């Protein structure tokens, strides 16, 4: 059984790739077809499938079949709070660095 810190690490690892973050962000507006992702990400379907598998395995997104389409959605919208908080931290970090460089 995975420990709490291992589960958190797995979540962060799943989100630790630009394509995976972009997939999750694309799903912010709701369920979407995986077939839309190659155009959105400008990436090959095989590459996207690999990243989707990582997100599914980590429990970040869920997928379901709708006929021949594979539909994706974020399992828990709380993940967006984590992404938003990360962006806030990054903005603050950049502001501090810019201030230090200007001094």
N, C-alpha and C positions, 0 to 999 in steps of 0.2 A: 504494500500500500504506500502510495506517495505521501510524503510529508507536506505540510502546509507550504513551507518555503520552496519545495520542489514544484508544487503546483503553480505558485506565483512565477517561478522561473520559467516554467513551460509556457505560461501565458505571454510573458515578455519575449521569450524566444520566438513564439509564433508571430508576434507583431514586429519583430526586429528585422524586417526586410521591406524595402520601399514598395515592392509590388503588393505584398500582403497588406500593408497599410493602405495602399490605394484601393485594394479590393474592399476592405472594410469601410473606407470612406465612401466608396461608390454605393455601398449598401445602406448608408446612413438614411437615405430617403425611403428605404423599404426593400422588400423582396425584389430581386432582379434575376433575369436569366443569365446563366453562366456564358451563354453564347454571345452576350454583349461585350464581354470583357476583352477579347482580342482588339477590338476597335478602341475601346476606352484606354487600355494600357499600352497599345501599340506593341503587343507581344504575341508570340506563338501560342496556340491553344494548348500544346503539350506543356509549355512552361507555366501557363496559368493553372492547368490541372494540378501540377505538382504543388503550387502554392496554395491552391484551394484545399488539397488533401492535408497540408500542414495546419491550416486554420480549422478544418473540421476535426482533426485529431486532437487539437488543443481545446476544442469546445467553443471556439470563438464564433464560428458560423455553423449553420445547419443547411443541409441540402435535401431537396425532395424532387422526385420526378413528376413532371406534368406532361404526360404523353412522351414525346421524344426530348423535351426540354428538361434541363437540370436547373431548378430554381434555387437560389441562394438567399439566405437572410442571416442577419446577425442574431445569435442566440439570446444575448442579453444586452440591451441598449446601454447598460452601465459602462460597457467598454468604451463608449464615446466620451464619457467623463474622463477616463484614463488618458485617452488620446488628447483631449482638450487640455487636461492638466499638463501633459508633456509639452504641448505647444506653448502654454503659458510659462513653464519653467525655461524653455528654450529662449523665448522672447526676453525674459529677464536676464538670462545668461548673456545673450548677445548685447543687451543694453549695458550691462556691467562691463563687458569686454570693450565695447566702443568707448565708454567713459574712460576706462583705463588707458586706452590707446590715445585718446585725445589729451590726456594730462601730460 
